[in-house]
Amino acid sequence: ESTGHGEWRSGVLAEHAAILTARERHVDAIPLLREAAALKRRFPDAPGMTLETLLRDLGRALDHGGEPEEAAVVLRELLAVPALPPIDQLASHCYLGHNALRRGASDEALRCAVAAIAVADGAGARVAADRILELARRVGGPKALFNAIQDNFEVALFEGAFERAGEWLAELDARADELDARVGAPEHRGRVDERRARL
């Protein structure tokens, strides 16, 4: 806040949390993501990550940090965001479904799976991912492009298009080390390795 722009703090906290998460320090990332999300609610037009992205990252940090019940609350809040883009709906249903399985809530996991299929089939997750990628290639920076490729990997994997998912994974692999050199942590390499294990 010494910059005179307290609203920027949300983005700084989110970047710090991303580094901690990449190092699997999920518990340490949780308070940073909580504060970042609270600031984003106060300053919705501030630069940096969207509230949807912050809630998603907070939910995942809570889940991996040993607080699955609270993670479920955050992920449900994310799914209640008005006009949530299809790609975020798809990812959120999948995250909540995995979380439900860890909590032993098999009925909720099944509902999440059905909801995710409905989004992928009927709400244009593929179209949304393609448009995001097109914009990222035209006007986005390296990180935006990495995230857009990552979204396309997730959609391809969900659709069972494993060859196409492998092609997206190869693109992610080629870009990860350069981005990690910028942040000084294996954040993007960790994302690639996690997705390779799921393919």
N, C-alpha and C positions, 0 to 999 in steps of 0.2 A: 504494500500500500504506500510505500515511500515514493513511488512514482507519481502519486496523485491520482491514480486510476485504480481504486480498490476493486472495481468490477473486473479487472484483468486477473485478479488473484485466482479465480476459478480455473482458468486455463493453465496457470503455472502449477497449481495443485494437481490438476489432472495429469500433466506431463510427468511430475514427480511420482505420482501413483503408478503410472505406466511403467516407469523404470523399476519401482519396487515389485510390481507384479511380474515383470520379466525375470526378476531374480527370485521369484516364488515367495516373496515376503508379503503375502496377501493380508495378513493381520495388520501389518504396518500401513498398508495402502488404504485400509478401510476408513480411518478417520479423515484422511485427505480427501477421499472421494465423497464422504458425507458432507464435508464443508464445501467442496466444489459444487455439489448438487444444490446445496442451500443457497450459495451465492448465485448460481445460474437462475434460480427461481426469482431472486431479487433483481438480477440484471439480465433478463432474457436475451437482450440484444448485444451483450458483451461478446468479444471475439473468443474463439476457442471451441471446444466441443459442445455439442447440443446437449440439452437436458436428457434426451433419450439415450444418448451414448453414455453419459455419466451414470444414469440409473442402471443401464446394462452392465457397465463395468463394476459398479458397486455391488450389484446382485451377484456377479461372478466372484468378486473378491470375498464377499460374505460366505458364499458357498464353499469356496476353496479354503477359506479361513476358519472353517468349523462352525459356521452359524447358518445351517441350511434353512431353518425356519424363518429367520429374518430375511434371508436371501429370497425366499418365496414371496414374502410381503413386498419387497422392492420390485421383483419381476412382475408381480400382478399389477403394481402401480404403473409400471412401464406399459403394460398391455392396455391400461385404461387411458393412456394419453390420447386425446382426440386426434383424429387424422394421422395416426401413426403409419408411416410408409410401409408398404407390403414387405420390403426386405427386412425391416426392423420387426414387423409382426412375426415373420417366419423365424428369425433368429431367437426372438423372445419366447415363442412357443416351444422351440427346441430346448432352450436353456431351462425353462421352467419344467419341461417334461423330464429332462435328466435329473433336475433337482428333486422332482417328485419321486422318482425311482430311488434316489438316495435316502429319501425320507420314508420309504415304504408305502407311499401313497399311490398305489397302482392305478386306482380309478382316475385320479387327476392326471397321471402320466398318459393314460389312454386318451383322455379328453384333449390334452395338449397335442398328442400325435394327430388326432383327427383334425384339430384346428389348424395345425401346420400344413397338413395336406390340402385343406380347403383354401388356405392362403396361396399355396404354391399353384394350385389348379385354377383358382378363380379370381385372384386379386392381382395377378400380373407380376409375381416376384421376378420372373425371368426378364420381363420387359423393364421393370424398375432397375434391376442389376445392369442390364445392357445400357440403359440411359445414363446411369451413374458412371459407368466405365467410359462411355463416349465423352461425357463432360470432363472427367478426370484426365483423359488423354489430351483433350483440347486446351483446358485452362487450369488444371490442377497441378499441384506440386508433386514431388516424388512420394510423399506420405499419402496424399489423397489417392494417387494412382494405386499404391500398394493396397490400400483399404478397399478400393473398388474391385481390384482383381480378387481380393479375399472374398468379397461378397459373391462374385461370380463362381468362385470355387464352392462356396457353401450351397448355392442354388444347384449347381451341377451335381454335387454329391447327394443332395436331397432328392434330386430327380433320378438318381441311379445312373447318371451319365459319367461313368467312372473314367473313361478315356479322356473326355473333355476336362473333368476335374483334375486329372493328372497333368494336362497341359497348363491349366491355371496354376497348379502347384509349382510347375517348373518356372513359370514367370515370377511367382513369389520368391522362389529360391534364388533366382538371379538378382533380385533387388534387395534381399534382406540384409546382406552384410554392409552394403553402402549406407543404408538407413541406420543400422546399428552403430556404425562409426560416428554418425552425427549425434546420437543420443548417449553414446558411451556405455551402452548396455545391450545384452543379447535379446532385446525385446522382440524384434521381427524374426530373428532366427528361431526363437522359441515358438512363435506362432506357426512358422513353417513346419517345424518338427512335430508340433501337436497335430497339425492337419495331415501330415504324412502318416502318422500313426493311425488316423481314422480312415484313410483311403483304402 
